[in-house]
């Protein structure tokens, strides 16, 4: 009976992480916040929140997808940097994109390390509350709408500079706040700087590779350190990573094609509705608890 119970628990855990992987894949590269959805969806279903460590590990599936999808771009950028180091060709396009990714990663890397060192209770802070996520979703919807209206949408990847990468990277720091959306804030920042939608999304995807990879590997190490937790979660986590990778690849391909002909207004409306729904839900829960 114990073996049957354990098998059922394992199947339940695999199903749960399959769903979480799909949610991660659907929301990581759309400007709607994967962190917010990975917190909210389980709560609405009645599951326990997966936690920061499990969330970060599942995100590795999205990294596998984006590296696979942009493998040729990735090879060209690495080759460009290699040639720049060897021959001093730092103005070559791929070298400049590589520099932009590096300069864009530094701000969130330093800020993330500072949070880990000096804010031990970050995972339980008010920033991760439902009400705050709802409010942030509405704010980000408005910022995306402003960028859609004000951005000139003239610049392309060929005009990329290290300064562009740094400015977008400074915006990316806000992605550490649940509900902001890493892809959302980098897309918004790029549009405000005058980038075309598709090129803004493309750079957003490439810029996310170092940040999400480092976060995922860091939390994966924490999971390995807890041997009991690791032994019980390894298969479900693998299911989550694989489902996140497959769905992320599909979403990346769809979004790049979508932004060639369409604006981001659909995501603005979704974020507004999502934020309002969360605030109403939180208000309803609070009222029920009082009564």
Buried (B, 14 or more C-beta within 10 A) or exposed (E): EEEEEEEEEBEEBBEBBBBBBBBBBBBBBBBBBBBBBBBBBBEEEEEEBBBBBBBBBBBBBBBBBBBEBBEEBBEBBEBBBBBBEEEEBBEBBBBBBBBBBBBBBBBBBEBBEEEEEEEEEEEEEEBBBBBBBBBBBBBBBEBBBBBBEEBEBEBBBEEBBBEBBBBBBBBBBBBBBBBBBBBBBBBBBBBBBBBBBBBBBBBBBBBBBBBBBBBBEBBBEBBEEEEEBBEBBEBBBBBBBBBBBBBBBEBBEEBBEBBEEEBBEEBBEBBBEBBBBBBEBBEEEEEEEEE
